[in-house]
Amino acid sequence: MSKLNVDQKTIKDLFQDKRSDFLIPDYQRPYAWKEMECQTLWDDIFTFAIPDDGSTEFDSNSEYFLGPIVTFKNDNGKMEVIDGQQRLTTLMLLLRAFYAKFGHMQDEASLFTKQNIEKCLWKTNEFGKPNMNALKIDSEVATDEDKNDFLEILRTGTVNKTQKSNYAINYCFFQTCIETFLSKYPSYFAYLPTRIMNNCILLPIEAESQDTALRIFSTLNDRGKPLSDADIFKAQFYKFYSHLGKKDEFIERWKKLEELCKKTFRSNTGTSMDELFTRYMYYIRALQGNKSSTTEALRKFYEKDNYALLKKEETFDNLIILARFWEDISNQDKDRFTKKLLRRLFVLNYAPNGMWTYFISVYFMHNKDQNGLLEENAFFDFLNKMIGFIWTYAVTNPGVNALRIPVYAEMINIVNNKPVAFHDFKFDPQSVENIFSNFSFKNSRPITKAMITWWTFQNEQQELLSLETIFETEHIYAIERQNREQLLYDVRNLETLGNKALLEKRINIRASDYRFTDKIKYYLGFTNSRGQEKEGTKVQELIDLAHSMSDFTETDIQTRDCKIMSAFLKFLQDNELTTSTKENQINYHLL
């Protein structure tokens, strides 16, 4: 059993311990606390140390717990910080800000407090005298370009105007807090830092090895900044590559991968790096033949067999390849993808759920050639089949959980060189027609924008649209118009696909409540009263409607709705997703 040294300590006892030579290692993440976290810390410790603004006597036996600090002693005798670096760094900045304010104060309390802070920040000789050139903490974080700011602030106690790092901003924040405190409570000035050092408690957990420390690290959170799964994975990779003698190479590659992911991935559940690991996880699941609809948490998946998957150079190489593939999709790279592929990938960016990203990741990892490229026609067919299935399933079987069963099975088919066919999940055309015709395509439903994006690109004249442009769902026949005129026989037609179109947000804001005759100028673009050119939409169907029609009526809504549904059913048939291929069995009943 691994041994742990766990001993509750005050900040003073921990920081002044001669063995406390802290090192924030190069594989750690950059310092991330901002003013909000610092404000919370200041408010908490002030309320604790100066109860009721000084009107209540402070209990010298009271304690305020700040959290754990997980370390292990590395080969150089330094206490390598595995968890708690955010609070450790912030406390150092806070103490340094106090120290700078004492200046030349000569009263006994100030001198005593100043000397105690010195021993927390700097190493001391055998007589207790601090060496102002030897800090008690060092940072080697490879991906933190601002770490020198931290060390320089601790050495000098000053910040210049060009320094914009979190270290500099937070240090200035504490200086302001301390200045305000000094002006309001001058008689208490020496008491606050003294009570922070003597009564604020940390829980140092010293592990006997890096392995043990990392296991603890994987279960703890930094105050206000939860550890990402990718932080833990980085530590495992770091250890693996260090044993191979490739530590520096790994750190440089990780930094570049992290920067790439920040530009490429958006995640609602974790960091951009977590998203990359998630997409790769589905590829590994497929290779394992795992089609269980229950998906493990990311950390649980990768920690199996003592992080065996992260102890392979192939894994890190594959992550980089996968990230670059998604970067090219995000950039709409015309050198990698043809126009017809980019059009389909644009449609997928408006999918009703995120399953498509995992599906494509599995397809890419298995089918890429040695140059990381995919065969165009096969990939195009796959994208079409995936769009047809996911879009239809979102209406007939709503909820991403229901989608897992058929998609996970097809992921396994991909890695086993079997065609993606959804054999057990073919759609009955009549049932699809009935469900879609009774479905309310409200703007709040993701499938609504997904369907009209798909319809937008059924027009072969539609140019590729930018992923950076924000599109909204336009009511061609405005809701406000119906509220004013009450001309629709069936108000439900407002929320059919026949009345919905994709439209740039900047235009939709201006055109949303107008009659069609007034919308035309916004669709086509116009020159305003000040001579400014206002660009129209790039959605070709709306341009065509604006050129060919003077009004858009209830009959037009119904006719367009039939066209969209008929085209979609044919799309399903063409991609072999229906139980019947007889064209006369899937005709939508045109009015």
Secondary structure, DSSP 8 states (H G I E B T S, - for coil): ---EEE--EEHHHHHH-TT--EEE-TTS------HHHHHHHHHHHHHHHSGGGGTS---TT--EEEEEEEEEE-TTS-EEEEE-HHHHHHHHHHHHHHHHHHTT--SHHHHHHHHHHHHHHEEE-TTS-EEEEEESEEE--TT-TTHHHHHHHHHH----TT--SHHHHHHHHHHHHHHHHHHH-GGGTTHHHHHHHHHEEEEEEEESSHHHHHHHHTT--BTTB---HHHHHHHHHHHHHHHTT-HHHHHHHHHHHHHHHHHH---SSS-HHHHHHHHHHHHHHHHTT---S----HHHHHTHHHHGGGG-HHHHHHHHHHHHHHHHHHTT-TTTS-HHHHHHHHHHTT-SSTHHHHHHHHHHHHH--TTS---HHHHHHHHHHHHHHHHHHHHHS-SHHHHHHHHHHHHHHHHTT-----GGG-B-HHHHHHHHHT----TTSHHHHHHHHHHHTTSTT-----TTS-EEEEESS-HHHHHHH---SSGGGGGSGGGEEEEEHHHHHHHTTS-HHHHHHHHHEEE-TTS-EEE----HHHHHHHHH-S---HHHHHHHHHHHHHHHHHHHHHTT-BS---GGGS-----
